[in-house]
């Protein structure tokens, strides 16, 4: 019985630790993109020329014809500098800079929860 209680307690703790932060939804407001919570409140105001949804804690966004990546607070983690970007997958995102294609990794110092 003690083993079963320990397993349940361990499962509960791991479930609580693995809970994700609130999901953010992409919105287009008069041609500018931002993100809202599920309750409809703006979390990141519509400031971007274009954006895609979050992947691995970062969202690709375009500002002044260059793309970069923001976190769930709207802070640029990778500044706008690319002509084209893709979502993160397995820690890498496809990018294009000066006509050359490659990959960029998430900065190691960024603690990025999945929105």
C-alpha positions as CSV (number, residue, x, y, z in Angstrom):
1,X,0.0,0.0,0.0
2,X,2.9,2.4,0.8
3,X,4.3,1.7,-2.7
4,X,1.0,2.6,-4.4
5,X,0.8,5.8,-2.3
6,X,4.3,6.7,-3.3
7,X,3.6,6.1,-7.0
8,X,0.5,8.3,-6.9
9,X,2.3,11.1,-5.1
10,X,5.2,10.9,-7.6
11,X,2.7,10.9,-10.5
12,X,0.9,13.9,-9.0
13,X,4.2,15.9,-8.5
14,X,5.4,15.1,-12.0
15,X,2.0,16.1,-13.5
16,X,2.1,19.4,-11.6
17,X,5.7,20.1,-12.7
18,X,4.8,19.3,-16.3
19,X,1.8,21.6,-16.6
20,X,2.1,24.0,-19.5
21,X,1.6,27.8,-19.2
22,X,-1.5,29.2,-20.8
23,X,-1.8,28.7,-24.5
24,X,-1.5,31.8,-26.7
25,X,-3.6,32.3,-29.8
26,X,-2.4,34.3,-32.8
27,X,-4.7,37.2,-33.9
28,X,-4.7,39.6,-36.8
29,X,-6.0,43.1,-35.9
30,X,-6.2,45.4,-38.9
31,X,-3.1,43.8,-40.5
32,X,-0.9,43.6,-37.4
33,X,-0.3,40.3,-35.5
34,X,-0.3,39.7,-31.8
35,X,-1.3,37.0,-29.3
36,X,-4.2,36.6,-26.9
37,X,-4.9,34.2,-24.0
38,X,-7.8,31.7,-24.2
39,X,-9.9,34.2,-22.3
40,X,-9.4,36.8,-25.1
41,X,-7.0,39.1,-23.2
42,X,-4.0,40.5,-25.1
43,X,-0.8,39.0,-23.8
44,X,1.4,40.3,-26.7
45,X,-0.2,43.3,-28.5
46,X,-0.6,43.3,-32.2
47,X,2.7,45.0,-33.2
48,X,4.1,42.6,-35.8
49,X,3.7,42.7,-39.6
50,X,3.2,38.9,-39.7
51,X,3.6,36.0,-37.2
52,X,3.1,32.3,-36.8
53,X,2.2,30.4,-33.7
54,X,4.5,29.2,-31.0
55,X,6.7,26.2,-31.3
56,X,9.1,25.0,-28.6
57,X,8.5,28.2,-26.7
58,X,9.2,30.7,-29.6
59,X,7.1,32.3,-32.2
60,X,8.5,33.5,-35.6
61,X,7.4,37.2,-36.2
62,X,8.1,39.7,-38.9
63,X,8.9,43.4,-38.2
64,X,10.1,45.9,-40.8
65,X,10.4,43.1,-43.4
66,X,12.8,41.0,-41.2
67,X,11.9,37.9,-39.2
68,X,13.0,36.9,-35.7
69,X,11.7,34.9,-32.7
70,X,9.8,36.1,-29.6
71,X,9.1,34.3,-26.3
72,X,5.7,34.2,-24.6
73,X,6.2,37.7,-23.1
74,X,6.8,39.2,-26.6
75,X,10.5,39.8,-26.0
76,X,12.8,39.1,-28.9
77,X,15.0,36.1,-28.1
78,X,16.4,36.1,-31.6
79,X,16.2,39.6,-33.1
80,X,14.7,40.3,-36.5
81,X,17.4,39.7,-39.1
82,X,16.2,37.0,-41.5
83,X,14.3,37.2,-44.8
84,X,12.6,33.9,-44.0
85,X,12.1,31.7,-41.0
86,X,10.3,28.4,-40.1
87,X,9.1,27.0,-36.8
88,X,11.4,25.4,-34.2
89,X,11.5,21.6,-34.2
90,X,13.9,19.6,-32.1
91,X,15.6,22.8,-31.1
92,X,16.3,24.1,-34.6
93,X,14.5,26.5,-37.0
94,X,15.1,26.9,-40.7
95,X,16.2,30.5,-41.6
96,X,17.3,32.4,-44.7
97,X,19.8,35.3,-44.5
98,X,21.3,37.1,-47.5
99,X,20.0,34.3,-49.9
100,X,21.6,31.5,-47.8
101,X,19.6,28.9,-46.0
102,X,20.5,27.3,-42.8
103,X,19.3,26.6,-39.2
104,X,19.4,28.5,-36.0
105,X,19.2,27.0,-32.5
106,X,17.5,28.4,-29.5
107,X,19.8,30.4,-27.2
108,X,21.0,28.2,-24.4
109,X,20.4,30.9,-21.8
110,X,16.7,31.1,-22.7
111,X,14.4,29.2,-20.4
112,X,11.4,28.8,-22.7
113,X,8.2,27.2,-21.6
114,X,5.8,26.0,-24.3
115,X,2.9,28.5,-24.5
